[in-house]
Amino acid sequence: MLIDTHCHLDDPKYHGQNPDVITRARAAGVQRFITIGCDIATSQSARAVASANADVFFTAGVHPHEAAKAPADFREQLKAIARDPRCAGIGECGLDYYYDHSPREIQRQVFLEQISLAKEMHKALVIHVRDAWDECIDILREQNMPKEKVVIHCFTGSWAHAQQFLALGCMLSLSGIVTFKNASELALVATNTPLDRLLIETDAPYLAPVPYRGKPNEPAFLVEVMKKIATMRGISEEAIAEATGNNANKVFELPI
């Protein structure tokens, strides 16, 4: 089962062509989608997309870029949204010290609140992390999230960082970046991560893979991520689809 574990189907870049985007992905073989919330408004719009499509699930979260704008009661608002049975996780949340769109202390606090919420609701935790690898690892170690309930989305760190996340029980999700020519370190992650800990995603409409770079990304292009990892590992595309699909169904507790 080919599953796009991280996309933004409600994104304005699709200019109202959301049904066509989903239809093209289905035709390409994508069987399930998880559309991601980045603040209260997008968590609600992600829920609306999921409610209209039987093969779409959603998450509710506050992205580190949006942390400073989060309302005081954001945790309770996310909790109310996440009670929907089609909610597969909390996030995307985490730390982004590359852009620093929100003060770091606020990023940390908002992240910790969402870790707490994921544990309380027994949901998967979807993490965005950039240039904050060691701190994110330390936080996860201290917070003792349940094993195999944490997804490091669009992983771009080193193999050394990957090993630390894997030791904590995290799942590593690879995007179209793995197809880029300069992604040599990510190739180590793609080839060495145990198959039972690997996920694939598009992060659509962002990060279009080769040969679609420069165009808006779509879940249909998940096939290119699957193909690249299969080539790197020297195994069949079907094996990648089966393993990553099983992993997604497990970590997000999707209905079989």
Contacts in CASP RR format, 6 or more apart in sequence:
PFRMAT RR
TARGET T0000
AUTHOR 0000-0000-0000
METHOD contacts of the structure
MODEL  1
MLIDTHCHLDDPKYHGQNPDVITRARAAGVQRFITIGCDIATSQSARAVA
SANADVFFTAGVHPHEAAKAPADFREQLKAIARDPRCAGIGECGLDYYYD
HSPREIQRQVFLEQISLAKEMHKALVIHVRDAWDECIDILREQNMPKEKV
VIHCFTGSWAHAQQFLALGCMLSLSGIVTFKNASELALVATNTPLDRLLI
ETDAPYLAPVPYRGKPNEPAFLVEVMKKIATMRGISEEAIAEATGNNANK
VFELPI
1 31 0 8 1.000
1 32 0 8 1.000
1 241 0 8 1.000
1 242 0 8 1.000
1 245 0 8 1.000
1 246 0 8 1.000
1 248 0 8 1.000
1 249 0 8 1.000
2 29 0 8 1.000
2 30 0 8 1.000
2 31 0 8 1.000
2 32 0 8 1.000
2 222 0 8 1.000
2 223 0 8 1.000
2 226 0 8 1.000
2 241 0 8 1.000
2 244 0 8 1.000
2 245 0 8 1.000
3 30 0 8 1.000
3 31 0 8 1.000
3 32 0 8 1.000
3 33 0 8 1.000
3 34 0 8 1.000
3 199 0 8 1.000
3 200 0 8 1.000
3 244 0 8 1.000
3 245 0 8 1.000
3 248 0 8 1.000
3 249 0 8 1.000
3 254 0 8 1.000
4 25 0 8 1.000
4 30 0 8 1.000
4 32 0 8 1.000
4 33 0 8 1.000
4 34 0 8 1.000
4 200 0 8 1.000
4 201 0 8 1.000
4 202 0 8 1.000
4 204 0 8 1.000
4 219 0 8 1.000
4 222 0 8 1.000
5 34 0 8 1.000
5 151 0 8 1.000
5 153 0 8 1.000
5 173 0 8 1.000
5 199 0 8 1.000
5 200 0 8 1.000
5 201 0 8 1.000
5 244 0 8 1.000
5 248 0 8 1.000
5 252 0 8 1.000
6 34 0 8 1.000
6 36 0 8 1.000
6 92 0 8 1.000
6 126 0 8 1.000
6 151 0 8 1.000
6 153 0 8 1.000
6 154 0 8 1.000
6 173 0 8 1.000
6 175 0 8 1.000
6 201 0 8 1.000
6 202 0 8 1.000
6 203 0 8 1.000
7 33 0 8 1.000
7 34 0 8 1.000
7 35 0 8 1.000
7 36 0 8 1.000
7 201 0 8 1.000
7 202 0 8 1.000
7 203 0 8 1.000
7 204 0 8 1.000
7 219 0 8 1.000
8 35 0 8 1.000
8 36 0 8 1.000
8 37 0 8 1.000
8 38 0 8 1.000
8 42 0 8 1.000
8 46 0 8 1.000
8 203 0 8 1.000
8 204 0 8 1.000
8 205 0 8 1.000
8 206 0 8 1.000
9 18 0 8 1.000
9 21 0 8 1.000
9 22 0 8 1.000
9 33 0 8 1.000
9 35 0 8 1.000
9 46 0 8 1.000
9 49 0 8 1.000
9 56 0 8 1.000
9 204 0 8 1.000
9 219 0 8 1.000
10 18 0 8 1.000
10 35 0 8 1.000
10 42 0 8 1.000
10 45 0 8 1.000
10 46 0 8 1.000
10 48 0 8 1.000
10 49 0 8 1.000
11 204 0 8 1.000
11 205 0 8 1.000
13 205 0 8 1.000
13 216 0 8 1.000
14 21 0 8 1.000
14 205 0 8 1.000
14 216 0 8 1.000
18 49 0 8 1.000
21 204 0 8 1.000
21 218 0 8 1.000
21 219 0 8 1.000
21 220 0 8 1.000
22 33 0 8 1.000
22 53 0 8 1.000
22 56 0 8 1.000
22 219 0 8 1.000
24 218 0 8 1.000
24 219 0 8 1.000
24 220 0 8 1.000
25 33 0 8 1.000
25 218 0 8 1.000
25 219 0 8 1.000
25 220 0 8 1.000
25 222 0 8 1.000
26 55 0 8 1.000
27 220 0 8 1.000
28 219 0 8 1.000
28 220 0 8 1.000
28 221 0 8 1.000
28 222 0 8 1.000
28 223 0 8 1.000
29 223 0 8 1.000
30 219 0 8 1.000
30 220 0 8 1.000
30 222 0 8 1.000
30 223 0 8 1.000
31 55 0 8 1.000
32 55 0 8 1.000
32 56 0 8 1.000
32 57 0 8 1.000
32 245 0 8 1.000
32 248 0 8 1.000
32 254 0 8 1.000
33 53 0 8 1.000
33 55 0 8 1.000
33 56 0 8 1.000
33 57 0 8 1.000
33 219 0 8 1.000
34 56 0 8 1.000
34 57 0 8 1.000
34 58 0 8 1.000
34 59 0 8 1.000
34 88 0 8 1.000
34 248 0 8 1.000
34 252 0 8 1.000
35 46 0 8 1.000
35 49 0 8 1.000
35 50 0 8 1.000
35 56 0 8 1.000
35 57 0 8 1.000
35 58 0 8 1.000
35 59 0 8 1.000
36 42 0 8 1.000
36 46 0 8 1.000
36 58 0 8 1.000
36 59 0 8 1.000
36 61 0 8 1.000
36 91 0 8 1.000
36 92 0 8 1.000
36 126 0 8 1.000
36 153 0 8 1.000
37 43 0 8 1.000
37 46 0 8 1.000
37 58 0 8 1.000
37 59 0 8 1.000
37 60 0 8 1.000
37 61 0 8 1.000
37 63 0 8 1.000
37 91 0 8 1.000
37 92 0 8 1.000
38 61 0 8 1.000
38 62 0 8 1.000
38 63 0 8 1.000
38 65 0 8 1.000
38 66 0 8 1.000
38 92 0 8 1.000
39 61 0 8 1.000
39 62 0 8 1.000
39 63 0 8 1.000
39 66 0 8 1.000
39 69 0 8 1.000
39 70 0 8 1.000
40 62 0 8 1.000
40 70 0 8 1.000
40 71 0 8 1.000
40 74 0 8 1.000
40 77 0 8 1.000
40 78 0 8 1.000
40 81 0 8 1.000
43 58 0 8 1.000
43 59 0 8 1.000
43 60 0 8 1.000
43 61 0 8 1.000
43 78 0 8 1.000
43 81 0 8 1.000
44 81 0 8 1.000
46 58 0 8 1.000
46 59 0 8 1.000
46 60 0 8 1.000
47 58 0 8 1.000
47 60 0 8 1.000
47 81 0 8 1.000
47 84 0 8 1.000
47 86 0 8 1.000
47 87 0 8 1.000
49 56 0 8 1.000
49 58 0 8 1.000
50 56 0 8 1.000
50 57 0 8 1.000
50 58 0 8 1.000
50 84 0 8 1.000
50 86 0 8 1.000
51 84 0 8 1.000
51 86 0 8 1.000
56 86 0 8 1.000
57 86 0 8 1.000
57 87 0 8 1.000
57 88 0 8 1.000
57 252 0 8 1.000
57 254 0 8 1.000
58 84 0 8 1.000
58 86 0 8 1.000
58 87 0 8 1.000
58 88 0 8 1.000
59 87 0 8 1.000
59 88 0 8 1.000
59 89 0 8 1.000
59 90 0 8 1.000
59 91 0 8 1.000
59 92 0 8 1.000
59 124 0 8 1.000
59 126 0 8 1.000
60 78 0 8 1.000
60 81 0 8 1.000
60 82 0 8 1.000
60 87 0 8 1.000
60 89 0 8 1.000
60 90 0 8 1.000
60 91 0 8 1.000
61 78 0 8 1.000
61 90 0 8 1.000
61 91 0 8 1.000
61 92 0 8 1.000
61 93 0 8 1.000
61 114 0 8 1.000
61 126 0 8 1.000
62 70 0 8 1.000
62 74 0 8 1.000
62 78 0 8 1.000
62 91 0 8 1.000
62 93 0 8 1.000
62 110 0 8 1.000
62 114 0 8 1.000
63 91 0 8 1.000
63 92 0 8 1.000
63 93 0 8 1.000
63 94 0 8 1.000
63 96 0 8 1.000
63 128 0 8 1.000
64 93 0 8 1.000
64 94 0 8 1.000
64 95 0 8 1.000
64 96 0 8 1.000
64 101 0 8 1.000
64 102 0 8 1.000
64 107 0 8 1.000
64 110 0 8 1.000
64 111 0 8 1.000
64 128 0 8 1.000
65 96 0 8 1.000
65 99 0 8 1.000
65 101 0 8 1.000
65 102 0 8 1.000
66 101 0 8 1.000
66 102 0 8 1.000
67 102 0 8 1.000
67 106 0 8 1.000
67 107 0 8 1.000
67 109 0 8 1.000
67 110 0 8 1.000
67 111 0 8 1.000
68 101 0 8 1.000
68 102 0 8 1.000
68 103 0 8 1.000
68 106 0 8 1.000
69 102 0 8 1.000
70 110 0 8 1.000
71 77 0 8 1.000
74 110 0 8 1.000
74 113 0 8 1.000
75 113 0 8 1.000
75 114 0 8 1.000
75 116 0 8 1.000
75 117 0 8 1.000
78 90 0 8 1.000
78 114 0 8 1.000
78 117 0 8 1.000
79 117 0 8 1.000
79 120 0 8 1.000
79 121 0 8 1.000
81 87 0 8 1.000
82 89 0 8 1.000
82 90 0 8 1.000
82 117 0 8 1.000
82 121 0 8 1.000
82 123 0 8 1.000
87 123 0 8 1.000
88 123 0 8 1.000
88 124 0 8 1.000
88 252 0 8 1.000
88 253 0 8 1.000
88 254 0 8 1.000
89 118 0 8 1.000
89 123 0 8 1.000
89 124 0 8 1.000
89 125 0 8 1.000
89 126 0 8 1.000
89 252 0 8 1.000
90 114 0 8 1.000
90 117 0 8 1.000
90 118 0 8 1.000
90 121 0 8 1.000
90 123 0 8 1.000
90 124 0 8 1.000
90 125 0 8 1.000
90 126 0 8 1.000
91 114 0 8 1.000
91 118 0 8 1.000
91 125 0 8 1.000
91 126 0 8 1.000
91 127 0 8 1.000
92 126 0 8 1.000
92 127 0 8 1.000
92 128 0 8 1.000
92 153 0 8 1.000
93 110 0 8 1.000
93 111 0 8 1.000
93 114 0 8 1.000
93 115 0 8 1.000
93 125 0 8 1.000
93 126 0 8 1.000
93 127 0 8 1.000
93 128 0 8 1.000
94 107 0 8 1.000
94 110 0 8 1.000
94 111 0 8 1.000
94 114 0 8 1.000
94 127 0 8 1.000
94 128 0 8 1.000
94 129 0 8 1.000
94 132 0 8 1.000
94 136 0 8 1.000
95 104 0 8 1.000
95 107 0 8 1.000
95 108 0 8 1.000
95 111 0 8 1.000
95 128 0 8 1.000
95 129 0 8 1.000
95 130 0 8 1.000
95 132 0 8 1.000
95 135 0 8 1.000
95 136 0 8 1.000
96 107 0 8 1.000
96 128 0 8 1.000
96 129 0 8 1.000
96 130 0 8 1.000
96 131 0 8 1.000
96 132 0 8 1.000
97 104 0 8 1.000
97 130 0 8 1.000
97 131 0 8 1.000
97 132 0 8 1.000
97 135 0 8 1.000
98 130 0 8 1.000
98 131 0 8 1.000
99 130 0 8 1.000
102 110 0 8 1.000
108 135 0 8 1.000
108 139 0 8 1.000
111 139 0 8 1.000
112 139 0 8 1.000
112 143 0 8 1.000
114 125 0 8 1.000
115 125 0 8 1.000
115 139 0 8 1.000
115 140 0 8 1.000
115 143 0 8 1.000
115 145 0 8 1.000
116 143 0 8 1.000
117 123 0 8 1.000
118 124 0 8 1.000
118 125 0 8 1.000
118 145 0 8 1.000
118 149 0 8 1.000
119 143 0 8 1.000
119 145 0 8 1.000
119 146 0 8 1.000
123 149 0 8 1.000
124 149 0 8 1.000
124 150 0 8 1.000
124 151 0 8 1.000
124 251 0 8 1.000
124 252 0 8 1.000
124 253 0 8 1.000
125 145 0 8 1.000
125 149 0 8 1.000
125 150 0 8 1.000
125 151 0 8 1.000
126 151 0 8 1.000
126 153 0 8 1.000
127 136 0 8 1.000
127 150 0 8 1.000
127 151 0 8 1.000
127 152 0 8 1.000
127 153 0 8 1.000
128 153 0 8 1.000
128 154 0 8 1.000
129 136 0 8 1.000
129 152 0 8 1.000
130 156 0 8 1.000
133 157 0 8 1.000
133 158 0 8 1.000
133 161 0 8 1.000
134 161 0 8 1.000
137 161 0 8 1.000
137 164 0 8 1.000
137 165 0 8 1.000
137 168 0 8 1.000
140 150 0 8 1.000
140 165 0 8 1.000
140 168 0 8 1.000
140 170 0 8 1.000
141 168 0 8 1.000
145 168 0 8 1.000
147 168 0 8 1.000
147 169 0 8 1.000
148 169 0 8 1.000
148 170 0 8 1.000
148 171 0 8 1.000
148 197 0 8 1.000
148 250 0 8 1.000
148 251 0 8 1.000
149 251 0 8 1.000
150 165 0 8 1.000
150 168 0 8 1.000
150 169 0 8 1.000
150 170 0 8 1.000
150 171 0 8 1.000
151 170 0 8 1.000
151 171 0 8 1.000
151 173 0 8 1.000
151 199 0 8 1.000
151 251 0 8 1.000
152 165 0 8 1.000
152 170 0 8 1.000
152 171 0 8 1.000
152 172 0 8 1.000
152 173 0 8 1.000
153 173 0 8 1.000
153 175 0 8 1.000
153 201 0 8 1.000
153 203 0 8 1.000
154 173 0 8 1.000
154 174 0 8 1.000
154 175 0 8 1.000
154 177 0 8 1.000
154 201 0 8 1.000
154 203 0 8 1.000
154 207 0 8 1.000
155 162 0 8 1.000
155 165 0 8 1.000
155 172 0 8 1.000
155 173 0 8 1.000
155 174 0 8 1.000
155 186 0 8 1.000
155 189 0 8 1.000
156 177 0 8 1.000
156 186 0 8 1.000
157 185 0 8 1.000
157 186 0 8 1.000
157 189 0 8 1.000
158 185 0 8 1.000
158 188 0 8 1.000
159 185 0 8 1.000
159 188 0 8 1.000
159 189 0 8 1.000
159 192 0 8 1.000
162 172 0 8 1.000
162 188 0 8 1.000
162 189 0 8 1.000
162 192 0 8 1.000
162 193 0 8 1.000
165 172 0 8 1.000
166 172 0 8 1.000
166 193 0 8 1.000
166 194 0 8 1.000
166 197 0 8 1.000
169 197 0 8 1.000
170 197 0 8 1.000
171 197 0 8 1.000
171 198 0 8 1.000
171 199 0 8 1.000
171 247 0 8 1.000
171 251 0 8 1.000
172 189 0 8 1.000
172 193 0 8 1.000
172 197 0 8 1.000
172 198 0 8 1.000
172 199 0 8 1.000
173 198 0 8 1.000
173 199 0 8 1.000
173 200 0 8 1.000
173 201 0 8 1.000
174 186 0 8 1.000
174 189 0 8 1.000
174 190 0 8 1.000
174 198 0 8 1.000
174 199 0 8 1.000
174 200 0 8 1.000
174 201 0 8 1.000
174 225 0 8 1.000
174 229 0 8 1.000
175 200 0 8 1.000
175 201 0 8 1.000
175 202 0 8 1.000
175 203 0 8 1.000
175 207 0 8 1.000
175 209 0 8 1.000
175 225 0 8 1.000
176 202 0 8 1.000
176 203 0 8 1.000
176 207 0 8 1.000
176 208 0 8 1.000
176 209 0 8 1.000
176 210 0 8 1.000
176 217 0 8 1.000
176 221 0 8 1.000
176 224 0 8 1.000
176 225 0 8 1.000
176 228 0 8 1.000
177 183 0 8 1.000
177 186 0 8 1.000
177 207 0 8 1.000
177 209 0 8 1.000
178 186 0 8 1.000
178 187 0 8 1.000
178 190 0 8 1.000
178 209 0 8 1.000
178 225 0 8 1.000
178 228 0 8 1.000
178 229 0 8 1.000
178 232 0 8 1.000
179 209 0 8 1.000
179 210 0 8 1.000
179 224 0 8 1.000
179 225 0 8 1.000
179 228 0 8 1.000
180 209 0 8 1.000
180 210 0 8 1.000
180 213 0 8 1.000
181 210 0 8 1.000
187 232 0 8 1.000
190 228 0 8 1.000
190 229 0 8 1.000
190 232 0 8 1.000
190 233 0 8 1.000
191 232 0 8 1.000
191 233 0 8 1.000
195 239 0 8 1.000
195 243 0 8 1.000
196 243 0 8 1.000
196 246 0 8 1.000
196 247 0 8 1.000
197 247 0 8 1.000
198 229 0 8 1.000
198 240 0 8 1.000
198 243 0 8 1.000
198 244 0 8 1.000
198 247 0 8 1.000
199 244 0 8 1.000
199 245 0 8 1.000
199 247 0 8 1.000
199 248 0 8 1.000
199 251 0 8 1.000
200 222 0 8 1.000
200 225 0 8 1.000
200 226 0 8 1.000
200 229 0 8 1.000
200 240 0 8 1.000
200 244 0 8 1.000
201 222 0 8 1.000
201 225 0 8 1.000
202 209 0 8 1.000
202 217 0 8 1.000
202 218 0 8 1.000
202 219 0 8 1.000
202 221 0 8 1.000
202 222 0 8 1.000
202 225 0 8 1.000
203 217 0 8 1.000
204 216 0 8 1.000
204 217 0 8 1.000
204 218 0 8 1.000
204 219 0 8 1.000
204 221 0 8 1.000
205 216 0 8 1.000
205 217 0 8 1.000
205 218 0 8 1.000
206 217 0 8 1.000
207 217 0 8 1.000
208 214 0 8 1.000
208 215 0 8 1.000
208 216 0 8 1.000
208 217 0 8 1.000
208 218 0 8 1.000
208 221 0 8 1.000
209 217 0 8 1.000
209 221 0 8 1.000
209 224 0 8 1.000
209 225 0 8 1.000
209 228 0 8 1.000
210 224 0 8 1.000
210 228 0 8 1.000
211 224 0 8 1.000
212 221 0 8 1.000
212 224 0 8 1.000
226 237 0 8 1.000
226 240 0 8 1.000
226 241 0 8 1.000
226 244 0 8 1.000
227 237 0 8 1.000
229 240 0 8 1.000
230 236 0 8 1.000
230 237 0 8 1.000
230 239 0 8 1.000
230 240 0 8 1.000
233 240 0 8 1.000
248 254 0 8 1.000
249 256 0 8 1.000
END
